[in-house]
């Protein structure tokens, strides 16, 4: 069995139902949640977004929010001052340019305040079924440990290698499976290697 098929098979066995763990009910909520998730955990983001979206359920409401009120709600996630500014500004851009809707175009998404390629990939994949492979710290680490990427590869290089290594039809689900594997098993510190299915192909020098 080819290595890529082996990885697909084992990740499917481990995480058959892997999906985005950021709580959201529409594309606007996911976009805001992903912006807030920078340098923090999904769990922490999920602890504040229910309150945020109850008070500001759409781009029009959030675009008119007072900065200090948004800061108070999202303070537990860290970097809250910049993130509050970003999500308010992004909401204003959505209202001014797209009638309050989240665009399904990569260039338009990446032009929004606080939105980079990773955030755009998450939104495109989860909301618009666009084949994309978002690279976060978990995906980066797992890709290197599995030998798909090199230790000094940047996120764009890792993304390109992943898209070449795996068929396009698997990208969306595989992105979440890589995250689950990195978050719960192949952790940065003290990874659970004892019963890992990838022990034979793992790059030990990266551990």
Secondary structure, DSSP 4 states (H G I P E B T S, - for coil): --HHHHHHHHHHHH-TT----S--SSHHHHHHHHHHTTTS-HHHHHHHHHHHHHH--SHHHHHT--HHHHHHHHGGGSSHHHHHHHHHHHHHHHHHHHTTPPP--HHHHHTSTT--HHHHHHHHHHHH--------HHHHHHHHHTTSS-TT--HHHHHHHHHHHS-GGGHHHHHHHHHHHHHHTS-SSS---TT-TTTTT--GGG-
